[in-house]
Amino acid sequence: MEVLEGNQIECSRCENIIELEDAVGLNKSKSIFKPLCSDCLGAIGVPQGYDLERDITYLAR
């Protein structure tokens, strides 16, 4: 996972480039982090064992 120029990030499911403030993150045991767009979050929800992080703007450069 890499924050792109302009504080954007790639959705780990559909690979669309989205703004950090529009993205959410799925965490599993603090070792797996997957950024998602709102459409993908709506499609898959929050899988068992994952935590939803609604604000990932702290990743900004």
N, C-alpha and C positions, 0 to 999 in steps of 0.2 A: 504494500500500500504506500502510495506516494502522493503528497499534496502537490498539485500542479500549479503552474504560474497563474496568478490571479485568484489564489485561494479556492481552487477547484479540485475536485477529486473524482475518480472513476468509480462508478457503481460496480461492485464485485460480481453482480449477477448479469446485468444487461450491458455493461461496459459503456454506458452513456456518461458523459462528463457533466457533472453537476456542481453547483456552488456549495461550499461547506455548510452555509447556513440552511440549505435545503436538504442536506443529507442527514442520515441517522447511522448509527453504528451498532452492530451486533457483536457482543463480547462473549467469549467462552473461557472461563478460568483465567482471565487476564493474559492468556497466551495467544488467543485467536481473535482478531478484530476484522470485521467485514463491513465496509461502508456500503450503504444501500440508498437508492433513491426512493421516494415515497411510493411510486408505482410498484416497485419490487417488494417493498415492505408490505404493501397491501396484498400482494399475490402470495407471499409465503408466510407472513406473520412472524412471530417470534418463536423459533423452534425451542423445544424443551432443552434446558441446560444452558441457554443463552440469555444474556441480559441485554435489554434495549437501552441504548444511550442516545437520547434525543438531541443533545447539543454536543457537536464535535468540533465547534469552532476553535477550540483550544489547539487544534492541530495546525492552525494557520501559521505561516512563517513570520 
